[in-house]
Amino acid sequence: MKADIILSGVGGQGILSIAAVIGEAALKEGLYMKQAEVHGMSQRGGDVQSNLRLSDQPIASDLIPQGHADLIISLEPMEALRYLPYLKKDGWLVTNSQPFINIPNYPEMEKVNGELDKLPHKVVLDVEAIAKEVGSVRAANIVMLGAAAPFIGIEYDKIADGIRRIFGRKGEEIVEMNLKALKAGYDVAQSMQ
């Protein structure tokens, strides 16, 4: 098993929570893991990107070379485009359809969508709308994780267990909301394949 995953988005969208849940699931699976965090993690609204490498063999580097990512999970469509050079030809992109417009020269969405439409393997969904349906827009990142779950290479139940462990200290209500968000994203991704 080997999975090279790029997580991207904007500060404050919950990229680190996604990485923490995947990491927790990977460790329970007995996998090796390396993670490299790059770009404005502490800056709300700044671009955020993290490399997450999982394998059943030891991993030498925490950085993913261009053209080697199996999966890009992006909470922001323009940020998804920024990391496309890292995606393998048969890799998957799972991205939010809704922009987080944080710069004055944000490209027109028609252009962004035109580039996304060129990809053969993609899931594009409005994670905020789905998160609202399950109870909280704050769970949009976990909806995204659910949509990406079929492509990570770790069983869905192990990812759900990761959510229980990561969010457990916040109480059962938060755990249940995040599990509903995970399932909602997963169901949407399954229906789009």
Disulfide bonds with the S-S distance in Angstrom:
none
